[in-house]
Amino acid sequence: MRIDALPPWDEDTLLTFVASAEEHSSHVLAASIVESARERGLTPLRVQRSTETAAEGVTAVLENHTVSVGTLRFARTSAPDVVEASLRGGEMAIYVVIDERAAGIVIASDGVRKNAAQTISGLRDEGVNRIVMLTGDAQTTADHIARAVGITEVRADCLPRDKVDILRGIVDRPVLMVGDGVNDSPVLASADVGIAMGARGATAASEAAAAVILLDDISVVVRAVRIGQDTVRIALQSIWIGMALSIGLMIVAAFGLIPATLGAATQEVVDLATILNALRALRDRQPAAKPASPVPVEVAVVRIGT
């Protein structure tokens, strides 16, 4: 993380203001900023009033100053003179406005989650047809991360409503959505299947999702997809086994080849066989196991940064 402060502010003062404003923010980078200030030995200031705009930024009143921290678009609503930062691959800019004047920029590096590239490869191995990265980060940062993990379709600078609109525009179904922040809650709820990374993600995202991964390991998503595909395959097998046996026994019974009592008992055997086959879905699956017939899935990976 590097800080470009504009006069009359210095780096420590600017970081103190930003960390104080972000201390109670739900954004995934807020904790990193607060931790950076703590490592420098900076003491957070008392916030008198704070307002957060989802996916945009935070405005806080502290030490008789009004501090706005967030995206370029958000900063320019308070100070039109804010200049866009020049970023390298993997970097993202956090713009700071104090008392309606540009005060500086905090530039952070958006790291890639461990096993992210392996996860993308694993999803494709499981028959996933399309992988889309939806993010509120700048296009440069999004493209850098997408290249690092092997994603070719990227939608950057997305607000929560933009993510929902993009997801609804996907024709092929079902769509699996993976997210970890409070801003991902609407799109997780809109997806056919929403998976929240709940280890460090927001509670709102976990409540909106259909499933929650409690480990900070995105590769578990591949196993979740594999289990889902295997469960559907076993369910379809059980349905067809039950139908085939029932139809066969009905034909035999129609010709009077078995008495009614034996026919009723045989139907119980069919039910038992179908149930026992369906119970295979509860067995422990090893990570290496693969379904025989993968079910096509559309996947949108919202965030793979740390």
N, C-alpha and C positions, 0 to 999 in steps of 0.2 A: 504494500500500500504506500502510495506517495501523495503528498499534499502540496498543492500549488495555491498559496495564500496571496491575496491581493492587499496592498496597503489600505488601511493602517493595521491590518491584522497579520499576526505571525502564525506559524504552523500549529504550535501548541494551543493557542487561543482558538483558532479555527476548529481544531479537532475537539477541543473541550465543548464548544458550542454544538458541533455536529453530534457528538456522543451523548450529550445531555438531551438533545431533541429526539434522538433515535433510541434512547434507553428503553422505552416501553413500546417501541414500534414492533409490528408483526412481520416486517420484511425480513427475508432470510439473511440479508447482509448486516442488519442492525446489530446483531450480537458480535459480529466480527469487528465492527467499528468501536463498539463499547469496550471490547477486549483490548483493542489497539491503544485506546486512551488509557486504560488501566495499566498496560505494560509501560507506558511513558510516565506513569505516576501522576496522571492528571485526575483531578477530583471533579466529578459531574456537578453541574450547577442545578439549583432548584428550579424546576419548571413550573411556572405559574399557570400556564394554560397551553394545551396542545390539541391540534386537530390533524388527523391523518386522512389523506385521500388515497384510496386503494389504488395500488400499482403506480402511483404518481409521486407522492412524497409526504413530508410532515412539516407543519408550521407550528412553532412553539414560541411562547413568550417567556424569556428568562433574562435576568439581570437588566431589565428595562430595555431589552432588545427583542425585536421580532425576527426570528430565524426560520428560514425556509430551506429545507433540505430535500432533494429529490432529483427527478429527471430534468432534462433540458427544457422540455415543454412546460413542466411544472414551475421551474425557476423563472422562466420568461413571463409567467403570469404576474409575478411580483416585480421583476426587473428585466425589462425588454433588452437591456444592454448586455445580457449574459452572452459570452462567446463560447461557441461549441469547442470542446476539447479535441485535440488530436490524439487518437488512441492507437495503440498497437494491438495486434491480435491477442484475444483473451482478456483485454482490459475493459472496464466499464467505469464511467464517470458519474460521480455524485456531486451535483451542483449545489453551491451554498449561497444563499442570499441573506444579507443582514440589513434590516431596516430599509428594504426595497432597493438595495444596491448590491451588485455582484461582489462577493467576498472571497471567492476562491473555488477550487475544485478538489475533491478527494477522489483519487484514481485507485481503484482496487482491481485485483486480478481475480477473475471468476474461474476457479479451479474445476477440474473434471472429477466427478465421482469415481471412486475406485471401482474397477470392473465395468465401467460404462461401455467401453468399446466391445468387451467380451459379451456384455448383455445384448447389445445391438446385433452382434453376429449370431448369438444364440436365438434371438427372436426370429431372425430370418431362417435359421435352421429348423425352427418349429413351424414354418409355413406362413409366417406373417408377410403379407404382400406389400405393405406400405408403412413406412415409418416417418412420422412428421415431428419436427421439433417446434414447439410453440413457446415463445419466451418474450418477456418484456424488455430484455436486454437490447442494446443497440445491434444493428445489422452486422457490424464488423466483429463484435464479440461473439455473436451467435454463429456466424460463419466459421470463425476460428475453432470453436468448440465442436461444431458439427463435423468439420473435416477431421478433427482428432478422433472422433468416435465412429465415423463412417456413416453419417446421416447426410442425405443429399437434398432433402426437402426441408427448408427452414422458413419459418414465419417469425420475424423479429418485431420489436417495438409494439408488442401486443398488450392491450388492456384486457382485463378479465372478460369484458363483453366481446372483444375481438376473438378471443379464444373460443368462446361459445359459438359465435357465428361461423368460424372456420370449421369447427367440429360438426355443426349441423349441416354444413355444405358438403360433407363427405358422403358420397352416395353408397359406396360399398359398406356392408355391415357384417358382423358387429364391430364396434369401435371400442378399443381399450384405451383408457387414459391413465397416465401415471403423473402424479404431482405431489408437491410437498409443502406448499405455502398457502396462507389464507386466501391469496389472490387466485388460487387454483380451485377453490371450492365450487364456484358456479359451473366450471367446465367439467369437474369431476362428477357433479350431480347430473349433468346433461349427457354424459357418455353412457353407452350401453353397459360398460363395466368400468367403474372408477377405482383406481388403486392409489391409496395415499401412503407416502413414505412417512410413517408416524413417529420414527425415532426422534427426529428433531423438527418435524413439521408442525404446522398449526393444528390445534384441536378442531377448528372449523373444517379443515380439509379432511380430517379423519372422520368427522361426522357426516360429511357429504359423500364420502366414498363408499363403494360396496364392499371393499376389502381394505385392510390396513396391514402394512408390513412393519413390524415392530423393530426390525433390525435395520441398522444404517448400511444396508447392502442392496444396491439396486439389482444385482444379479438374481435376487430371489424372484423378481418379476418373471424371469424365464421359467422357473420352476412352477410358479403359479399358473402360467399359460399352459404348461405341459400337463399339470394336474387337471385343469379345466377341460382340455382337449381329451384327455384319457377318460375323464368322467363321462363326458358326452358320448364317447365311443362305446363305453360299457353300458350306458343307459340304453342306447339304440340296440345294442346286441341283446340285452335282456328283453326289450320289447319284442323284437323279432323272434327270439327263442320261445317266448311265451305264446305268441300268436301262432307260430308254426306248430308247436306241440298241441295247442288247443284245437286248431283246425283239423289236425291229423286224428286226434281222438274223437272229435265230433263226427268225422266221416266213418270211423270204425263203429261208433255207437249207432249211427244212422242205419247201419246194416244189421244191427242187433247182435253183434259179435261179442259184446261184453254186457253183463247185467248192469242195471242202474246203480247198485251199491258200489260195484267195482269202478264204474265210471266216475262216481263222485270222489272216491278215494284217489283215483288216478289224477283227477283235476287238482287235488291238494298236492300231489307230487309235482305237478307242473308248476304250481305256484311256488313251492319250495325251491325247485330248481332255478326258477327265474330270480327269486330273492337271493339265493346263494351266489348266483352269477353277478347280480348287482352289487353285492357286498365286496366284490373285488375292488370297487372304487375306493374303499376305505383302507386298502393296504398301503404300507409305507412305500413311497416311490423314491428310488435312489436318483440322484442328480443326473446320472448317465442314461436313465430310462427314457425312451422316446415313444410316442404314440404311433400306431401303425398307419393311421390315416389322419394327418393333421387337419384341423378345421381352419379355413382361411380367416384371418383376423386383420382388421385395420387398427393400427396402433399409433397413438400420438404421445410422444414422450415430451412432457412439458419442461422438466428441469433435470439436467444431469450434472449441473455444477454442484460443488460442495456447499 
